[in-house]
Amino acid sequence: MTTDLHRLNQVDVGRKVRLETVDGDHQLIRKLLGLGIRVGARLTITQRRGGGVVVANQGARVAIGPGLADKLQVVLDGVEV
């Protein structure tokens, strides 16, 4: 079975996703950890704004800018909300 990866900023609002990979260094990964986001995290896309996104993660909403959102690769997880 193959898994289709999508950039976080390409996913539609309302979709649930799972973070698969981060195209960045350890500093970027630490920044994400500080936001409560890690590889394997399940996120729901709640808003899209100018290339950036707002995601819900374990009850918290986190705004992610367009540059960072482009570095996060996710797989679709479940059905639309």
C-alpha positions in Angstrom: 0.0 0.0 0.0 1.4 3.4 -0.9 0.8 6.6 1.1 0.2 9.8 -0.7 2.1 12.7 0.9 0.7 16.3 0.7 2.2 19.6 1.8 0.2 20.9 4.8 -0.6 24.1 2.9 -2.3 22.1 0.1 -4.9 20.3 2.3 -8.5 21.5 2.3 -10.1 23.0 5.4 -11.9 20.4 7.5 -9.6 17.5 6.6 -7.8 15.5 9.2 -4.2 14.6 8.6 -1.2 12.9 10.2 2.2 14.6 10.1 4.6 12.3 8.3 7.8 14.2 7.6 9.4 17.6 8.2 11.6 19.1 5.5 13.9 20.9 7.9 16.7 20.7 10.4 16.7 20.0 14.2 15.9 23.6 14.9 12.7 23.5 12.9 11.7 20.2 14.6 12.3 21.8 18.0 10.2 24.8 17.0 7.3 22.4 16.1 7.8 20.5 19.4 7.4 23.9 21.2 4.1 24.3 19.4 3.0 20.8 20.5 3.4 19.3 17.0 5.5 16.2 16.3 5.8 13.6 13.6 2.8 11.3 13.9 0.6 14.1 15.3 -3.0 14.1 14.1 -4.1 17.6 13.0 -7.3 19.1 11.7 -7.1 21.9 9.2 -9.5 24.6 10.6 -8.5 27.7 8.4 -6.4 28.6 5.5 -5.1 32.2 5.2 -2.8 33.4 2.5 -0.7 30.2 2.2 -0.7 29.6 6.0 -3.0 27.4 7.9 -4.5 27.1 11.3 -4.6 23.5 12.7 -6.3 22.0 15.7 -4.0 19.7 17.7 -5.2 18.0 20.8 -7.7 20.8 21.6 -5.3 23.7 20.9 -5.3 25.8 17.7 -2.0 26.6 16.2 -1.3 29.1 13.3 1.4 27.9 10.9 2.9 30.4 8.4 3.2 29.6 4.7 6.9 28.8 4.8 6.6 26.3 7.6 3.4 24.8 6.2 5.2 24.1 2.9 7.9 22.1 4.8 5.4 19.8 6.5 4.3 16.7 4.7 1.1 14.9 5.8 -1.1 12.0 4.9 -4.9 12.3 4.9 -6.3 10.6 8.0 -10.0 9.7 8.1 -12.9 11.6 6.5 -13.8 15.2 6.1 -15.3 17.0 9.1 
